Amino acid sequence: MTDCAAVSYQGHVQGVGFRATCRIISRGYEVFGYVRNLPDGSVELEAEGCRSEIEAFLTKIRESALSRFIHSEQVTWSSCQSRYKTFEIRHG
Protein backbone atom coordinates (compact mmCIF):
# COMPACT_ATOMS: atom_id res chain seq x y z
CA MET A 1 0.00 0.00 0.00
CA THR A 2 1.02 3.55 -0.74
CA ASP A 3 0.11 6.76 1.07
CA CYS A 4 -2.12 9.17 -0.79
CA ALA A 5 -2.84 12.84 -0.13
CA ALA A 6 -5.83 14.57 -1.72
CA VAL A 7 -5.34 18.31 -1.44
CA SER A 8 -7.71 21.17 -2.19
CA TYR A 9 -6.22 24.65 -2.54
CA GLN A 10 -8.44 27.73 -2.38
CA GLY A 11 -7.54 31.31 -3.10
CA HIS A 12 -6.28 33.00 -6.26
CA VAL A 13 -4.83 29.70 -7.45
CA GLN A 14 -5.89 29.63 -11.09
CA GLY A 15 -4.25 31.61 -13.87
CA VAL A 16 -1.03 32.17 -11.89
CA GLY A 17 1.06 29.17 -12.97
CA PHE A 18 0.01 27.11 -9.95
CA ARG A 19 -0.28 23.77 -11.76
CA ALA A 20 2.95 24.21 -13.71
CA THR A 21 4.84 25.16 -10.56
CA CYS A 22 3.47 22.11 -8.69
CA ARG A 23 4.62 19.90 -11.54
CA ILE A 24 8.11 21.42 -11.51
CA ILE A 25 8.34 21.04 -7.72
CA SER A 26 7.20 17.40 -7.99
CA ARG A 27 10.35 16.56 -9.96
CA GLY A 28 12.37 16.89 -6.76
CA TYR A 29 10.36 14.24 -4.94
CA GLU A 30 9.27 10.65 -5.43
CA VAL A 31 5.60 11.54 -5.77
CA PHE A 32 3.12 10.57 -8.45
CA GLY A 33 -0.33 11.88 -9.26
CA TYR A 34 -1.84 15.00 -10.73
CA VAL A 35 -2.89 18.60 -10.27
CA ARG A 36 -5.90 20.20 -11.96
CA ASN A 37 -8.15 23.26 -11.89
CA LEU A 38 -11.73 22.80 -10.72
CA PRO A 39 -14.76 24.76 -11.95
CA ASP A 40 -15.22 26.45 -8.54
CA GLY A 41 -11.83 28.22 -8.88
CA SER A 42 -9.92 25.87 -6.59
CA VAL A 43 -7.06 23.54 -7.50
CA GLU A 44 -7.09 19.82 -6.74
CA LEU A 45 -3.87 17.88 -6.22
CA GLU A 46 -3.50 14.18 -5.60
CA ALA A 47 -0.12 12.76 -4.67
CA GLU A 48 0.92 9.16 -4.03
CA GLY A 49 4.14 7.87 -2.54
CA CYS A 50 5.89 7.56 0.80
CA ARG A 51 4.20 9.85 3.33
CA SER A 52 7.45 11.65 4.17
CA GLU A 53 8.05 12.42 0.47
CA ILE A 54 4.49 13.71 0.04
CA GLU A 55 4.78 15.85 3.17
CA ALA A 56 8.07 17.34 1.93
CA PHE A 57 6.51 18.01 -1.49
CA LEU A 58 3.49 19.76 0.05
CA THR A 59 5.75 21.77 2.34
CA LYS A 60 7.80 22.91 -0.65
CA ILE A 61 4.60 24.07 -2.38
CA ARG A 62 3.64 26.05 0.76
CA GLU A 63 7.12 27.61 0.93
CA SER A 64 7.26 28.50 -2.78
CA ALA A 65 6.13 31.71 -4.44
CA LEU A 66 2.70 30.05 -4.70
CA SER A 67 2.11 30.66 -1.00
CA ARG A 68 0.90 34.19 -1.65
CA PHE A 69 -1.99 32.81 -3.73
CA ILE A 70 -3.13 30.12 -1.27
CA HIS A 71 -5.78 31.26 1.21
CA SER A 72 -6.57 27.78 2.52
CA GLU A 73 -5.57 24.18 2.00
CA GLN A 74 -7.32 20.96 3.01
CA VAL A 75 -5.38 17.69 3.01
CA THR A 76 -7.02 14.28 3.31
CA TRP A 77 -4.75 11.27 3.83
CA SER A 78 -5.53 7.69 2.87
CA SER A 79 -3.85 4.47 1.85
CA CYS A 80 -4.16 3.56 -1.80
CA GLN A 81 -2.88 1.31 -4.53
CA SER A 82 -0.26 2.86 -6.78
CA ARG A 83 -2.25 4.27 -9.68
CA TYR A 84 0.14 6.78 -11.23
CA LYS A 85 3.52 6.55 -12.91
CA THR A 86 4.17 10.30 -13.24
CA PHE A 87 3.02 13.62 -11.79
CA GLU A 88 1.00 15.40 -14.44
CA ILE A 89 -1.19 18.40 -15.12
CA ARG A 90 -4.74 17.37 -15.90
CA HIS A 91 -7.13 19.49 -17.90
CA GLY A 92 -10.82 19.40 -17.14
C-alpha angles and dihedrals in degrees: 000000000000130000117248130196121196109196131189118196121196129189131061090335102135125077093019102091093265097142095044091049092050089052092050091048090049090064089072093058139053094247130129131193137072148281124214143167118249126212092247091064096258128115123234121207127183120188130182128192140075110344093235091054092048092048091050090048093051091046090053090052090051091049095046128090086272090076092084090062097047115091096169140359131198119196123192118190126206142152115254145167115262104267103161135063097187141019108251144173112246123204120212 
